[in-house]
Amino acid sequence: MRTRVGGMALATGLAVTAAWADLPRLEDGRRLAAGGGDLDVGTYSAPTVADWNNDGRKDLVVGMHEGTGKIALFLNQGADFAPEFNAYTYIESAGVDITTGSGG
Ligand SMILES: [Ca+2]
C-alpha cells in the first residue's frame, strides 16, 4: 500500500515537470523606442501586434486612452526580433481618425 501511494506521488511530479517544460521562456523586458525616445502611448493603452501593411514585419497598433481614444499605428522599420519604430500615425477611415472613446 505504501509503495502505491509513493508511486502515485512520483507520477504526479513527473506530469507537472512535463507541463512546465512546454511553457515558453521569457527574457527580461526592455523598453521600445520610437522617434528617438522611449515609445510612450500613455496609460490604459491597448497594444496589439499585427503586420498592418503586409511587408512581413510586425507592426504595433495601439488603442490610446488618454484624451483622444484614437488608434495609433507604429510601422516597424526593423525586424521582428529587433523592431524599430518612428513616430506614429493615427488610423483613419474615409480620411477621419478613428476614435473608440476614451472610456472616462
Ligand atoms: Ca508591417
Boltz pocket constraint, residues with backbone or C-beta under 6 A from the ligand:
constraints:
  - pocket:
      binder: B
      contacts: [[A, 50], [A, 51], [A, 52], [A, 53], [A, 54], [A, 55], [A, 56], [A, 57], [A, 58], [A, 59], [A, 75], [A, 76]]
      max_distance: 6.0
